[in-house]
Amino acid sequence: MASGATREAILNAALKIVAQGGLEAMTVSRLAEVSGASNGSIYHHFGSRGGIVGALYRESFAELVGAMLPALDERPARTVVPELAGRFLDWVVARPTRAEFVYRASVAGLIEEDGKAAFKARTMAPLVEWFDKRTACGELRPVPAWALDAVVMAPVHECARRYLAEPGAFDLKAVRPEVEHAVWAIVRP
């Protein structure tokens, strides 16, 4: 396998293993078995199991934020903010394995904290910039940057977690309008 293909195969294997058996099931030997890569290749690309978790987390989180970014335009904030919430939920429905990984890995303490905050700040910078611009012109109430993910998107996170915890228990698309309304209610002036 080419270097890029090996790296991708290892990350895909990690997702598959986590989906089937949780984070605890993702060992280097299991990754080698599922991906077809050697142990040495795994260590070469990622340095450790933690390196794989971190790389997969960063890739998945960036993909999630990337799914939201097309909503950021010059439309009124009352239109864009609910769409951001809806796009997040759509990503969870379309990519449940990655979504579940993002939630599991972020609370399991497996992601090295060194650099995590800087990575999230860089990744979310377009969202923060858009919110800052709309706050400055009075379209949104002031919300600190740290609160965009933790507070503003809290209704989205809660519904996503419940959806992922009990697949089929409720229709995430059906609750989307209510979630979008809740997110807008948090930031409307």
C-alpha positions as CSV (number, residue, x, y, z in Angstrom):
1,M,0.0,0.0,0.0
2,A,1.1,3.6,-0.7
3,S,1.8,5.7,2.4
4,G,-1.5,7.7,2.1
5,A,-3.5,4.6,1.4
6,T,-2.0,2.8,4.5
7,R,-2.8,5.7,6.7
8,E,-6.4,5.8,5.4
9,A,-6.8,2.1,5.8
10,I,-5.6,2.3,9.5
11,L,-8.1,5.1,10.2
12,N,-10.9,3.3,8.5
13,A,-10.0,0.2,10.5
14,A,-10.1,2.2,13.7
15,L,-13.6,3.5,12.9
16,K,-14.8,-0.1,12.1
17,I,-13.3,-1.5,15.3
18,V,-14.7,1.2,17.5
19,A,-18.2,0.9,15.9
20,Q,-18.1,-2.9,16.6
21,G,-16.5,-3.0,20.0
22,G,-15.9,0.4,21.4
23,L,-12.7,2.3,22.0
24,E,-11.4,-0.5,24.3
25,A,-11.4,-2.9,21.3
26,M,-9.1,-0.7,19.3
27,T,-5.6,-2.2,19.9
28,V,-2.6,-1.9,17.6
29,S,-2.7,-5.7,16.9
30,R,-6.4,-5.5,16.1
31,L,-5.8,-2.5,13.8
32,A,-3.0,-4.4,12.0
33,E,-5.4,-7.3,11.5
34,V,-8.3,-5.2,10.2
35,S,-6.3,-2.7,8.2
36,G,-3.8,-5.1,6.7
37,A,-1.0,-2.7,7.8
38,S,2.0,-3.9,9.8
39,N,2.4,-2.9,13.5
40,G,5.5,-1.0,12.4
41,S,3.5,0.9,9.8
42,I,0.9,1.8,12.3
43,Y,3.6,3.2,14.7
44,H,5.3,4.9,11.8
45,H,2.1,6.8,10.8
46,F,0.7,7.6,14.2
47,G,3.3,6.9,16.9
48,S,0.9,5.2,19.2
49,R,-2.7,4.1,19.8
50,G,-3.3,7.6,21.2
51,G,-1.9,9.1,18.0
52,I,-4.5,7.2,16.0
53,V,-7.3,8.3,18.3
54,G,-6.1,11.9,18.0
55,A,-5.8,11.8,14.2
56,L,-9.2,10.3,13.8
57,Y,-10.7,12.8,16.2
58,R,-9.2,15.8,14.4
59,E,-10.2,14.4,11.0
60,S,-13.8,13.7,12.2
61,F,-14.2,17.0,14.1
62,A,-12.9,19.0,11.1
63,E,-15.3,17.1,8.8
64,L,-18.2,17.9,11.1
65,V,-17.4,21.6,11.2
66,G,-16.8,21.5,7.4
67,A,-20.4,20.2,7.0
68,M,-21.6,23.3,8.8
69,L,-19.5,26.0,7.0
70,P,-21.5,26.2,3.8
71,A,-24.3,27.8,5.8
72,L,-22.2,30.8,6.7
73,D,-23.2,33.5,4.3
74,E,-24.9,36.9,4.3
75,R,-28.4,35.7,5.0
76,P,-30.0,36.9,8.3
77,A,-28.7,35.2,11.4
78,R,-32.2,34.0,12.2
79,T,-31.9,31.9,9.1
80,V,-28.3,30.8,9.3
81,V,-28.1,29.8,13.0
82,P,-30.9,27.2,12.8
83,E,-29.3,25.9,9.5
84,L,-26.0,25.4,11.4
85,A,-27.8,23.2,13.9
86,G,-29.6,21.3,11.2
87,R,-26.4,20.7,9.2
88,F,-24.8,19.3,12.4
89,L,-27.7,16.9,12.9
90,D,-27.6,16.0,9.2
91,W,-23.9,15.1,9.6
92,V,-24.7,12.9,12.6
93,V,-27.3,11.0,10.6
94,A,-25.0,10.7,7.5
95,R,-21.9,9.8,9.5
96,P,-23.1,8.0,12.7
97,T,-19.9,6.0,13.2
98,R,-17.7,9.2,13.0
99,A,-20.2,11.1,15.2
100,E,-20.2,8.4,17.8
101,F,-16.4,8.3,17.7
102,V,-16.2,12.1,18.3
103,Y,-18.4,11.9,21.3
104,R,-16.8,8.8,22.8
105,A,-13.2,9.9,22.3
106,S,-13.8,13.4,23.7
107,V,-15.1,12.1,27.0
108,A,-12.9,9.0,27.3
109,G,-9.8,11.1,28.0
110,L,-7.9,9.4,25.2
111,I,-7.2,12.6,23.2
112,E,-4.0,14.3,24.2
113,E,-5.0,17.7,25.6
114,D,-1.7,19.3,24.3
115,G,-2.8,21.1,21.2
116,K,-6.5,20.0,21.3
117,A,-7.7,23.5,22.3
118,A,-5.6,25.2,19.6
119,F,-6.9,22.6,17.0
120,K,-10.5,23.2,17.9
121,A,-10.0,27.0,17.9
122,R,-8.4,26.9,14.4
123,T,-11.1,24.6,13.1
124,M,-14.0,26.6,14.5
125,A,-12.4,30.0,13.6
126,P,-14.8,30.6,10.6
127,L,-17.8,30.0,12.9
128,V,-16.4,32.3,15.6
129,E,-15.7,35.0,13.0
130,W,-19.2,34.8,11.6
131,F,-20.8,34.9,15.1
132,D,-18.5,37.8,16.1
133,K,-19.5,39.8,13.0
134,R,-23.2,39.2,13.6
135,T,-22.9,40.0,17.3
136,A,-21.2,43.3,16.4
137,C,-24.1,44.4,14.2
138,G,-26.7,43.4,16.8
139,E,-28.1,40.3,15.1
140,L,-27.0,38.0,17.9
141,R,-26.5,38.4,21.6
142,P,-22.9,38.3,22.7
143,V,-21.7,34.8,23.4
144,P,-18.1,34.0,24.2
145,A,-16.3,31.8,21.6
146,W,-15.9,28.9,24.1
147,A,-19.6,28.8,24.5
148,L,-20.4,28.2,20.8
149,D,-19.8,24.5,21.1
150,A,-20.6,24.0,24.8
151,V,-23.7,26.2,25.2
152,V,-25.1,27.3,21.9
153,M,-24.9,23.8,20.3
154,A,-26.0,22.0,23.5
155,P,-29.4,21.1,22.2
156,V,-27.8,19.6,19.1
157,H,-25.3,17.6,21.2
158,E,-27.9,16.2,23.5
159,C,-30.1,15.0,20.6
160,A,-27.2,13.6,18.7
161,R,-26.0,11.7,21.8
162,R,-29.5,10.2,22.4
163,Y,-29.8,9.3,18.7
164,L,-26.4,7.6,18.7
165,A,-27.0,5.8,22.1
166,E,-30.3,4.3,20.9
167,P,-30.4,4.0,17.2
168,G,-34.0,3.9,16.0
169,A,-35.4,5.2,19.3
170,F,-36.4,8.5,17.7
171,D,-36.1,10.2,14.3
172,L,-33.4,12.8,14.5
173,K,-34.7,14.5,11.3
174,A,-38.2,14.8,12.9
175,V,-36.8,16.7,15.9
176,R,-34.7,18.9,13.8
177,P,-37.1,21.9,13.7
178,E,-37.4,22.0,17.5
179,V,-33.6,21.7,17.9
180,E,-33.0,24.5,15.3
181,H,-35.5,26.7,17.2
182,A,-33.8,26.0,20.6
183,V,-30.4,26.9,19.2
184,W,-31.7,30.1,17.7
185,A,-33.4,30.9,21.1
186,I,-30.0,30.8,22.8
187,V,-28.4,33.4,20.6
188,R,-31.2,35.6,19.4
189,P,-30.9,39.2,20.6
